[in-house]
Structure formats: structure tokens, C-alpha cells
Amino acid sequence: MRPFKFVIVVLFCFFTGASVSIAETSPQQAEVKSPTGAAVRSALFPGWGQFYNRKPFKGTLFLCAESLLLTQIVLEQRRTQDNAPSRRRENTFILWWTGIKLYGIIDAYIDAHLYGLNRNAPLAVGVIPSMETDRIMLFYQFCF
């Protein structure tokens, strides 16, 4: 069971890191994506919202993760018909599936909002030392 938890945590961390990236665009691109449409698509079928936002890698990851968890839920239901203590594993899989499902819906919604932003915009990163105290301040600035 430990490897499965490790895979879920790694996938969650990867989804979080992948969602930070801004949508890929070109200067000629004027297509607008509907955030509500992306969220509904993601709610209806795993990864559909990500595919709609032209993020096929993220869509494939969501499809695989949700399919794996749904398979585990069905297998646990078959194995633990009337065994109450064993239902804890099934409930854990259901909670993980629910979390990934909600995260996929939110991710699709946000990616649709970010779709079309200029990725070549400058990014300012820096450090400001404080003369009054022994602290420093880190900053970053996105220029849209």
C-alpha cells in the first residue's frame, strides 16, 4: 500500500507544479477559452478540461490518476462486501479521488482563464537587502 500512496503524493505534487505554468500562446493566437466550459468538461470526463485548454500532458495525467483511483475503489468494494474495518481503505480511495477530481476541475477553470496570455512577457526576480535589520526580501513580478 505504501507505493500507491507515494505515487498519489508524487502525482499531486506534479499537478501543483504543472498548474503554475502559464498557457502557451503565439502572437497570432486570438482564441478564447471558456472557463466554465473547461470546468464542466473536466467534471464530466477526467482530463477533458485540460485537453480543451490544449494541455494534453496534464489531461493524460488526470485521466490516468482518476481511472486508477476509480479502479481501486471498485476492487475494494468487491473485496470488502460486509467487512466494516476494511472499508477504511475504500473510503480513503474515495477521498483521494474526490480531491483529484476537484483539483482537476479547478485547474481546468484557471487554465482557461490564463489561456492566451503572452508567455514571453518579462519576469522580474530579485533580492532586496535591508540595511536596518539582518533580513532580505525576495520578490518576483509578472508583467502581463
OpenMM code with the backbone's topology and positions (N, CA, C; nanometers):
from openmm import Vec3, app, unit

residues = "MET ARG PRO PHE LYS PHE VAL ILE VAL VAL LEU PHE CYS PHE PHE THR GLY ALA SER VAL SER ILE ALA GLU THR SER PRO GLN GLN ALA GLU VAL LYS SER PRO THR GLY ALA ALA VAL ARG SER ALA LEU PHE PRO GLY TRP GLY GLN PHE TYR ASN ARG LYS PRO PHE LYS GLY THR LEU PHE LEU CYS ALA GLU SER LEU LEU LEU THR GLN ILE VAL LEU GLU GLN ARG ARG THR GLN ASP ASN ALA PRO SER ARG ARG ARG GLU ASN THR PHE ILE LEU TRP TRP THR GLY ILE LYS LEU TYR GLY ILE ILE ASP ALA TYR ILE ASP ALA HIS LEU TYR GLY LEU ASN ARG ASN ALA PRO LEU ALA VAL GLY VAL ILE PRO SER MET GLU THR ASP ARG ILE MET LEU PHE TYR GLN PHE CYS PHE".split()
positions = [
    Vec3(0.0824, -0.1200, 0.0000),
    Vec3(0.0000, 0.0000, 0.0000),
    Vec3(0.0866, 0.1262, 0.0000),
    Vec3(0.2071, 0.1182, 0.0566),
    Vec3(0.2957, 0.2343, 0.0620),
    Vec3(0.3305, 0.2882, -0.0763),
    Vec3(0.3632, 0.2024, -0.1753),
    Vec3(0.3958, 0.2569, -0.3078),
    Vec3(0.2792, 0.3336, -0.3699),
    Vec3(0.1564, 0.2880, -0.3460),
    Vec3(0.0407, 0.3570, -0.4023),
    Vec3(0.0280, 0.4970, -0.3439),
    Vec3(0.0456, 0.5108, -0.2131),
    Vec3(0.0389, 0.6427, -0.1504),
    Vec3(0.1491, 0.7328, -0.2041),
    Vec3(0.2679, 0.6755, -0.2241),
    Vec3(0.3786, 0.7528, -0.2765),
    Vec3(0.3465, 0.8043, -0.4168),
    Vec3(0.2885, 0.7202, -0.5007),
    Vec3(0.2524, 0.7601, -0.6371),
    Vec3(0.1495, 0.8718, -0.6339),
    Vec3(0.0499, 0.8617, -0.5461),
    Vec3(-0.0534, 0.9648, -0.5358),
    Vec3(0.0074, 1.0976, -0.4918),
    Vec3(0.0962, 1.0939, -0.3929),
    Vec3(0.1585, 1.2175, -0.3448),
    Vec3(0.2456, 1.2781, -0.4537),
    Vec3(0.3198, 1.1956, -0.5268),
    Vec3(0.4042, 1.2468, -0.6352),
    Vec3(0.3180, 1.3090, -0.7448),
    Vec3(0.2072, 1.2433, -0.7807),
    Vec3(0.1175, 1.2991, -0.8824),
    Vec3(0.0589, 1.4322, -0.8366),
    Vec3(0.0198, 1.4405, -0.7092),
    Vec3(-0.0359, 1.5649, -0.6567),
    Vec3(0.0667, 1.6773, -0.6650),
    Vec3(0.1905, 1.6478, -0.6251),
    Vec3(0.2961, 1.7489, -0.6313),
    Vec3(0.3230, 1.7905, -0.7752),
    Vec3(0.3196, 1.6939, -0.8660),
    Vec3(0.3433, 1.7271, -1.0062),
    Vec3(0.2307, 1.8135, -1.0620),
    Vec3(0.1043, 1.7794, -1.0271),
    Vec3(-0.0081, 1.8603, -1.0737),
    Vec3(0.0048, 2.0029, -1.0229),
    Vec3(0.0471, 2.0170, -0.8979),
    Vec3(0.0625, 2.1502, -0.8410),
    Vec3(0.1695, 2.2274, -0.9163),
    Vec3(0.2817, 2.1630, -0.9448),
    Vec3(0.3884, 2.2293, -1.0188),
    Vec3(0.3496, 2.2602, -1.1616),
    Vec3(0.2761, 2.1688, -1.2238),
    Vec3(0.2372, 2.1895, -1.3634),
    Vec3(0.1332, 2.2997, -1.3767),
    Vec3(0.0521, 2.3194, -1.2724),
    Vec3(-0.0524, 2.4208, -1.2822),
    Vec3(0.0031, 2.5617, -1.2709),
    Vec3(0.1282, 2.5751, -1.2250),
    Vec3(0.1890, 2.7068, -1.2138),
    Vec3(0.2262, 2.7616, -1.3509),
    Vec3(0.2524, 2.6713, -1.4462),
    Vec3(0.2929, 2.7170, -1.5797),
    Vec3(0.1790, 2.7936, -1.6461),
    Vec3(0.2167, 2.8917, -1.7248),
    Vec3(0.1175, 2.9758, -1.7926),
    Vec3(0.0901, 2.9166, -1.9299),
    Vec3(-0.0306, 2.9340, -1.9782),
    Vec3(-0.0721, 2.8753, -2.1062),
    Vec3(0.0195, 2.9187, -2.2192),
    Vec3(0.0487, 2.8234, -2.3081),
    Vec3(0.1356, 2.8520, -2.4212),
    Vec3(0.0557, 2.9245, -2.5298),
    Vec3(0.1150, 3.0314, -2.5832),
    Vec3(0.0463, 3.1074, -2.6874),
    Vec3(0.1460, 3.1539, -2.7913),
    Vec3(0.0950, 3.1979, -2.9023),
    Vec3(0.1753, 3.2651, -3.0036),
    Vec3(0.1107, 3.4003, -3.0302),
    Vec3(0.1842, 3.4960, -3.0870),
    Vec3(0.1269, 3.6294, -3.1067),
    Vec3(0.0042, 3.6309, -3.1973),
    Vec3(-0.0067, 3.5361, -3.2902),
    Vec3(-0.1196, 3.5349, -3.3805),
    Vec3(-0.2444, 3.4741, -3.3174),
    Vec3(-0.2287, 3.4104, -3.2060),
    Vec3(-0.3394, 3.3359, -3.1467),
    Vec3(-0.4370, 3.4303, -3.0767),
    Vec3(-0.5640, 3.4250, -3.1149),
    Vec3(-0.6656, 3.5103, -3.0551),
    Vec3(-0.7805, 3.4263, -3.0008),
    Vec3(-0.7592, 3.2969, -2.9873),
    Vec3(-0.8641, 3.2074, -2.9404),
    Vec3(-0.8906, 3.2301, -2.7918),
    Vec3(-1.0166, 3.2272, -2.7535),
    Vec3(-1.0561, 3.2453, -2.6141),
    Vec3(-1.1217, 3.1163, -2.5670),
    Vec3(-1.0830, 3.0716, -2.4484),
    Vec3(-1.1400, 2.9505, -2.3905),
    Vec3(-1.2398, 2.9895, -2.2813),
    Vec3(-1.3472, 2.9136, -2.2715),
    Vec3(-1.4488, 2.9386, -2.1701),
    Vec3(-1.4095, 2.8676, -2.0406),
    Vec3(-1.3869, 2.9427, -1.9313),
    Vec3(-1.3529, 2.8789, -1.8046),
    Vec3(-1.4624, 2.7857, -1.7546),
    Vec3(-1.5880, 2.8273, -1.7683),
    Vec3(-1.6986, 2.7419, -1.7237),
    Vec3(-1.7051, 2.6156, -1.8087),
    Vec3(-1.6857, 2.6303, -1.9395),
    Vec3(-1.6858, 2.5140, -2.0279),
    Vec3(-1.5751, 2.4167, -1.9932),
    Vec3(-1.4573, 2.4689, -1.9613),
    Vec3(-1.3458, 2.3826, -1.9230),
    Vec3(-1.3758, 2.3095, -1.7930),
    Vec3(-1.4348, 2.3793, -1.6957),
    Vec3(-1.4672, 2.3157, -1.5670),
    Vec3(-1.5733, 2.2082, -1.5847),
    Vec3(-1.6743, 2.2348, -1.6647),
    Vec3(-1.7798, 2.1350, -1.6881),
    Vec3(-1.7233, 2.0141, -1.7599),
    Vec3(-1.6381, 2.0363, -1.8600),
    Vec3(-1.5765, 1.9245, -1.9308),
    Vec3(-1.4942, 1.8386, -1.8358),
    Vec3(-1.4184, 1.9046, -1.7491),
    Vec3(-1.3355, 1.8306, -1.6534),
    Vec3(-1.4203, 1.7546, -1.5527),
    Vec3(-1.5367, 1.8078, -1.5189),
    Vec3(-1.6255, 1.7388, -1.4258),
    Vec3(-1.6910, 1.6169, -1.4908),
    Vec3(-1.7200, 1.6258, -1.6203),
    Vec3(-1.7881, 1.5158, -1.6892),
    Vec3(-1.6945, 1.3996, -1.7207),
    Vec3(-1.5732, 1.4299, -1.7643),
    Vec3(-1.4796, 1.3242, -1.8020),
    Vec3(-1.3399, 1.3643, -1.7566),
    Vec3(-1.2660, 1.2750, -1.6910),
    Vec3(-1.1333, 1.3107, -1.6389),
    Vec3(-1.0383, 1.3591, -1.7480),
    Vec3(-0.9835, 1.4779, -1.7295),
    Vec3(-0.8847, 1.5320, -1.8206),
    Vec3(-0.9405, 1.6056, -1.9411),
    Vec3(-1.0704, 1.5988, -1.9638),
    Vec3(-1.1289, 1.6638, -2.0807),
    Vec3(-1.1086, 1.8156, -2.0760),
    Vec3(-1.1200, 1.8753, -1.9603),
    Vec3(-1.0986, 2.0197, -1.9475),
    Vec3(-0.9559, 2.0592, -1.9801),
    Vec3(-0.8597, 1.9752, -1.9413),
    Vec3(-0.7200, 2.0031, -1.9716),
    Vec3(-0.6937, 1.9875, -2.1223),
    Vec3(-0.7531, 1.8861, -2.1841),
    Vec3(-0.7391, 1.8706, -2.3286),
    Vec3(-0.8026, 1.9903, -2.4018),
    Vec3(-0.9146, 2.0377, -2.3509),
    Vec3(-0.9818, 2.1547, -2.4085),
    Vec3(-0.8907, 2.2774, -2.4031),
    Vec3(-0.8133, 2.2900, -2.2960),
    Vec3(-0.7209, 2.4020, -2.2794),
    Vec3(-0.5871, 2.3788, -2.3485),
    Vec3(-0.5780, 2.2746, -2.4284),
    Vec3(-0.4567, 2.2381, -2.5015),
    Vec3(-0.3407, 2.2066, -2.4083),
    Vec3(-0.3708, 2.1304, -2.3056),
    Vec3(-0.2712, 2.0799, -2.2110),
    Vec3(-0.2813, 1.9269, -2.2105),
    Vec3(-0.2364, 1.8605, -2.3170),
    Vec3(-0.2573, 1.7161, -2.3271),
    Vec3(-0.1823, 1.6350, -2.2220),
    Vec3(-0.0660, 1.6807, -2.1801),
    Vec3(0.0090, 1.6052, -2.0793),
    Vec3(-0.0644, 1.6057, -1.9459),
    Vec3(-0.1112, 1.7230, -1.9045),
    Vec3(-0.1874, 1.7313, -1.7796),
    Vec3(-0.3181, 1.6533, -1.7909),
    Vec3(-0.3831, 1.6603, -1.9074),
    Vec3(-0.5066, 1.5858, -1.9274),
    Vec3(-0.4852, 1.4361, -1.9146),
    Vec3(-0.3754, 1.3877, -1.9711),
    Vec3(-0.3431, 1.2452, -1.9610),
    Vec3(-0.3156, 1.2061, -1.8166),
    Vec3(-0.2453, 1.2912, -1.7425),
    Vec3(-0.2180, 1.2612, -1.6016),
    Vec3(-0.3466, 1.2547, -1.5191),
    Vec3(-0.4358, 1.3492, -1.5405),
    Vec3(-0.5630, 1.3458, -1.4673),
    Vec3(-0.6451, 1.2239, -1.5059),
    Vec3(-0.6462, 1.1898, -1.6336),
    Vec3(-0.7195, 1.0720, -1.6791),
    Vec3(-0.6648, 0.9457, -1.6134),
    Vec3(-0.5337, 0.9312, -1.6111),
    Vec3(-0.4721, 0.8121, -1.5505),
    Vec3(-0.4946, 0.8072, -1.3997),
    Vec3(-0.4772, 0.9206, -1.3327),
    Vec3(-0.4921, 0.9222, -1.1867),
    Vec3(-0.6354, 0.8903, -1.1447),
    Vec3(-0.7323, 0.9528, -1.2099),
    Vec3(-0.8718, 0.9270, -1.1730),
    Vec3(-0.9138, 0.7852, -1.2099),
    Vec3(-0.8672, 0.7352, -1.3226),
    Vec3(-0.9009, 0.5984, -1.3615),
    Vec3(-0.8419, 0.4978, -1.2639),
    Vec3(-0.7179, 0.5214, -1.2233),
    Vec3(-0.6538, 0.4325, -1.1262),
    Vec3(-0.7300, 0.4309, -0.9943),
    Vec3(-0.7687, 0.5474, -0.9471),
    Vec3(-0.8410, 0.5539, -0.8201),
    Vec3(-0.9804, 0.4914, -0.8314),
    Vec3(-1.0500, 0.5137, -0.9417),
    Vec3(-1.1814, 0.4511, -0.9584),
    Vec3(-1.1696, 0.2992, -0.9645),
    Vec3(-1.0653, 0.2499, -1.0292),
    Vec3(-1.0415, 0.1054, -1.0326),
    Vec3(-1.0165, 0.0515, -0.8929),
    Vec3(-0.9369, 0.1222, -0.8150),
    Vec3(-0.9101, 0.0793, -0.6773),
    Vec3(-1.0371, 0.0808, -0.5924),
    Vec3(-1.1223, 0.1786, -0.6140),
    Vec3(-1.2492, 0.1851, -0.5387),
    Vec3(-1.3358, 0.0647, -0.5709),
    Vec3(-1.3480, 0.0322, -0.6989),
    Vec3(-1.4304, -0.0832, -0.7388),
    Vec3(-1.3716, -0.2126, -0.6836),
    Vec3(-1.2397, -0.2286, -0.6910),
    Vec3(-1.1772, -0.3508, -0.6381),
    Vec3(-1.1966, -0.3637, -0.4872),
    Vec3(-1.1860, -0.2532, -0.4167),
    Vec3(-1.2071, -0.2572, -0.2711),
    Vec3(-1.3522, -0.2890, -0.2369),
    Vec3(-1.4464, -0.2384, -0.3156),
    Vec3(-1.5874, -0.2691, -0.2906),
    Vec3(-1.6149, -0.4172, -0.3099),
    Vec3(-1.5549, -0.4761, -0.4106),
    Vec3(-1.5748, -0.6193, -0.4347),
    Vec3(-1.5108, -0.7037, -0.3263),
    Vec3(-1.3957, -0.6581, -0.2771),
    Vec3(-1.3222, -0.7369, -0.1787),
    Vec3(-1.3816, -0.7245, -0.0382),
    Vec3(-1.4406, -0.6128, -0.0055),
    Vec3(-1.4901, -0.5876, 0.1301),
    Vec3(-1.6410, -0.5673, 0.1297),
    Vec3(-1.7142, -0.6705, 0.1006),
    Vec3(-1.8596, -0.6581, 0.0946),
    Vec3(-1.9200, -0.6209, 0.2302),
    Vec3(-1.8891, -0.6968, 0.3335),
    Vec3(-1.9500, -0.6721, 0.4643),
    Vec3(-1.8468, -0.6539, 0.5741),
    Vec3(-1.7251, -0.6306, 0.5406),
    Vec3(-1.6192, -0.6166, 0.6388),
    Vec3(-1.5994, -0.4678, 0.6689),
    Vec3(-1.6549, -0.4229, 0.7805),
    Vec3(-1.6543, -0.2798, 0.8150),
    Vec3(-1.5139, -0.2229, 0.8343),
    Vec3(-1.4224, -0.2908, 0.9043),
    Vec3(-1.2879, -0.2320, 0.9190),
    Vec3(-1.2139, -0.2157, 0.7856),
    Vec3(-1.2430, -0.3006, 0.6903),
    Vec3(-1.1746, -0.2920, 0.5607),
    Vec3(-1.2287, -0.1790, 0.4749),
    Vec3(-1.3403, -0.1228, 0.5122),
    Vec3(-1.3995, -0.0137, 0.4349),
    Vec3(-1.3185, 0.1157, 0.4467),
    Vec3(-1.2276, 0.1206, 0.5441),
    Vec3(-1.1459, 0.2401, 0.5596),
    Vec3(-1.0597, 0.2642, 0.4356),
    Vec3(-1.0051, 0.1570, 0.3773),
    Vec3(-0.9247, 0.1705, 0.2548),
    Vec3(-1.0111, 0.2236, 0.1413),
    Vec3(-1.1311, 0.1698, 0.1299),
    Vec3(-1.2218, 0.2160, 0.0246),
    Vec3(-1.2540, 0.3639, 0.0423),
    Vec3(-1.2811, 0.4034, 0.1657),
    Vec3(-1.3103, 0.5446, 0.1924),
    Vec3(-1.1902, 0.6339, 0.1627),
    Vec3(-1.0707, 0.5835, 0.1897),
    Vec3(-0.9501, 0.6601, 0.1590),
    Vec3(-0.9373, 0.6823, 0.0092),
    Vec3(-0.9622, 0.5779, -0.0691),
    Vec3(-0.9568, 0.5924, -0.2144),
    Vec3(-1.0634, 0.6899, -0.2636),
    Vec3(-1.1801, 0.6863, -0.2034),
    Vec3(-1.2873, 0.7781, -0.2430),
    Vec3(-1.2479, 0.9227, -0.2126),
    Vec3(-1.1857, 0.9456, -0.0976),
    Vec3(-1.1415, 1.0813, -0.0634),
    Vec3(-1.0330, 1.1298, -0.1592),
    Vec3(-0.9372, 1.0438, -0.1927),
    Vec3(-0.8325, 1.0813, -0.2877),
    Vec3(-0.8929, 1.1128, -0.4240),
    Vec3(-0.9867, 1.0293, -0.4693),
    Vec3(-1.0499, 1.0518, -0.5995),
    Vec3(-1.1250, 1.1849, -0.5993),
    Vec3(-1.1971, 1.2121, -0.4915),
    Vec3(-1.2717, 1.3374, -0.4816),
    Vec3(-1.1769, 1.4574, -0.4858),
    Vec3(-1.0664, 1.4483, -0.4135),
    Vec3(-0.9695, 1.5575, -0.4133),
    Vec3(-0.9084, 1.5818, -0.5496),
    Vec3(-0.8703, 1.4748, -0.6174),
    Vec3(-0.8113, 1.4903, -0.7505),
    Vec3(-0.9151, 1.5403, -0.8500),
    Vec3(-1.0377, 1.4944, -0.8369),
    Vec3(-1.1449, 1.5401, -0.9254),
    Vec3(-1.1672, 1.6914, -0.9091),
    Vec3(-1.1779, 1.7366, -0.7845),
    Vec3(-1.1968, 1.8797, -0.7589),
    Vec3(-1.0770, 1.9609, -0.8060),
    Vec3(-0.9580, 1.9074, -0.7826),
    Vec3(-0.8378, 1.9771, -0.8274),
    Vec3(-0.8354, 1.9879, -0.9799),
    Vec3(-0.8781, 1.8833, -1.0495),
    Vec3(-0.8840, 1.8857, -1.1952),
    Vec3(-0.9821, 1.9884, -1.2473),
    Vec3(-1.0957, 1.9999, -1.1803),
    Vec3(-1.1963, 2.0985, -1.2216),
    Vec3(-1.1427, 2.2403, -1.2016),
    Vec3(-1.0835, 2.2653, -1.0861),
    Vec3(-1.0283, 2.3981, -1.0575),
    Vec3(-0.9126, 2.4299, -1.1515),
    Vec3(-0.8275, 2.3307, -1.1777),
    Vec3(-0.7143, 2.3506, -1.2670),
    Vec3(-0.7606, 2.3860, -1.4077),
    Vec3(-0.8603, 2.3159, -1.4587),
    Vec3(-0.9127, 2.3443, -1.5923),
    Vec3(-0.9721, 2.4851, -1.5976),
    Vec3(-1.0436, 2.5237, -1.4929),
    Vec3(-1.1046, 2.6563, -1.4871),
    Vec3(-0.9976, 2.7655, -1.4905),
    Vec3(-0.8935, 2.7502, -1.4099),
    Vec3(-0.7872, 2.8514, -1.4032),
    Vec3(-0.7061, 2.8539, -1.5324),
    Vec3(-0.6755, 2.7366, -1.5877),
    Vec3(-0.6010, 2.7333, -1.7140),
    Vec3(-0.6788, 2.8001, -1.8265),
    Vec3(-0.8107, 2.7878, -1.8262),
    Vec3(-0.8910, 2.8555, -1.9288),
    Vec3(-0.8829, 3.0067, -1.9122),
    Vec3(-0.8790, 3.0546, -1.7883),
    Vec3(-0.8618, 3.1981, -1.7652),
    Vec3(-0.7248, 3.2448, -1.8128),
    Vec3(-0.6210, 3.1633, -1.7928),
    Vec3(-0.4856, 3.2011, -1.8304),
    Vec3(-0.4554, 3.1758, -1.9774),
    Vec3(-0.5456, 3.1073, -2.0465),
    Vec3(-0.5214, 3.0745, -2.1866),
    Vec3(-0.5124, 3.2021, -2.2693),
    Vec3(-0.4078, 3.2140, -2.3473),
    Vec3(-0.3921, 3.3304, -2.4326),
    Vec3(-0.3012, 3.4375, -2.3762),
    Vec3(-0.2499, 3.4187, -2.2556),
    Vec3(-0.1571, 3.5171, -2.2012),
    Vec3(-0.0235, 3.5040, -2.2716),
    Vec3(0.0457, 3.6140, -2.2838),
    Vec3(0.1742, 3.6146, -2.3515),
    Vec3(0.2798, 3.5550, -2.2605),
    Vec3(0.3323, 3.4414, -2.2988),
    Vec3(0.4322, 3.3727, -2.2160),
    Vec3(0.5695, 3.4370, -2.2274),
    Vec3(0.5934, 3.5149, -2.3297),
    Vec3(0.7228, 3.5772, -2.3490),
    Vec3(0.7380, 3.7071, -2.2722),
    Vec3(0.6402, 3.7411, -2.1907),
    Vec3(0.6484, 3.8633, -2.1113),
    Vec3(0.7622, 3.8509, -2.0109),
    Vec3(0.8279, 3.9615, -1.9803),
    Vec3(0.9415, 3.9535, -1.8884),
    Vec3(0.8981, 3.9183, -1.7467),
    Vec3(0.9879, 3.8509, -1.6788),
    Vec3(0.9668, 3.8117, -1.5402),
    Vec3(1.0800, 3.8721, -1.4595),
    Vec3(1.0470, 3.9552, -1.3630),
    Vec3(1.1484, 4.0197, -1.2804),
    Vec3(1.1613, 3.9442, -1.1488),
    Vec3(1.2843, 3.9072, -1.1153),
    Vec3(1.3127, 3.8368, -0.9906),
    Vec3(1.4297, 3.9084, -0.9257),
    Vec3(1.4245, 3.9251, -0.7942),
    Vec3(1.5352, 3.9935, -0.7301),
    Vec3(1.5386, 3.9773, -0.5799),
    Vec3(1.6438, 4.0324, -0.5213),
    Vec3(1.6653, 4.0299, -0.3766),
    Vec3(1.6938, 4.1727, -0.3325),
    Vec3(1.6274, 4.2142, -0.2243),
    Vec3(1.6498, 4.3479, -0.1693),
    Vec3(1.7004, 4.3300, -0.0266),
    Vec3(1.8265, 4.3660, 0.0002),
    Vec3(1.8761, 4.3556, 0.1382),
    Vec3(1.8254, 4.4730, 0.2220),
    Vec3(1.7977, 4.4467, 0.3471),
    Vec3(1.7521, 4.5510, 0.4377),
    Vec3(1.8709, 4.6012, 0.5180),
    Vec3(1.8943, 4.7308, 0.5165),
    Vec3(2.0063, 4.7889, 0.5900),
    Vec3(1.9762, 4.8014, 0.7389),
    Vec3(1.8476, 4.8101, 0.7749),
    Vec3(1.8098, 4.8307, 0.9135),
    Vec3(1.8148, 4.7015, 0.9943),
    Vec3(1.7818, 4.5904, 0.9307),
    Vec3(1.7823, 4.4621, 1.0007),
    Vec3(1.8690, 4.3651, 0.9212),
    Vec3(1.8831, 4.2465, 0.9731),
    Vec3(1.9629, 4.1462, 0.9031),
    Vec3(1.8746, 4.0545, 0.8178),
    Vec3(1.7749, 4.1118, 0.7557),
    Vec3(1.6817, 4.0354, 0.6733),
    Vec3(1.6967, 4.0763, 0.5268),
    Vec3(1.6495, 3.9883, 0.4405),
    Vec3(1.6440, 4.0213, 0.2986),
    Vec3(1.5028, 3.9964, 0.2493),
    Vec3(1.4669, 4.0617, 0.1409),
    Vec3(1.3344, 4.0437, 0.0844),
    Vec3(1.3505, 3.9906, -0.0576),
    Vec3(1.2831, 3.8796, -0.0866),
    Vec3(1.2804, 3.8220, -0.2206),
    Vec3(1.1540, 3.8685, -0.2898),
    Vec3(1.1629, 3.8994, -0.4175),
    Vec3(1.0427, 3.9405, -0.4904),
    Vec3(1.0450, 3.8848, -0.6320),
    Vec3(0.9269, 3.8742, -0.6887),
    Vec3(0.9115, 3.8420, -0.8306),
    Vec3(0.7928, 3.9195, -0.8832),
    Vec3(0.7984, 3.9542, -1.0080),
    Vec3(0.6944, 4.0354, -1.0679),
    Vec3(0.6649, 3.9823, -1.2071),
    Vec3(0.5389, 3.9519, -1.2324),
    Vec3(0.4959, 3.9092, -1.3651),
    Vec3(0.4474, 4.0331, -1.4398),
    Vec3(0.4899, 4.0497, -1.5596),
    Vec3(0.4475, 4.1638, -1.6415),
    Vec3(0.3543, 4.1110, -1.7487),
    Vec3(0.2240, 4.1344, -1.7342),
    Vec3(0.1261, 4.0845, -1.8313),
    Vec3(0.1001, 4.1870, -1.9366),
] * unit.nanometer
topology = app.Topology()
chain = topology.addChain("A")
for resn in residues:
    res = topology.addResidue(resn, chain)
    for name in ("N", "CA", "C"):
        topology.addAtom(name, app.Element.getBySymbol(name[0]), res)
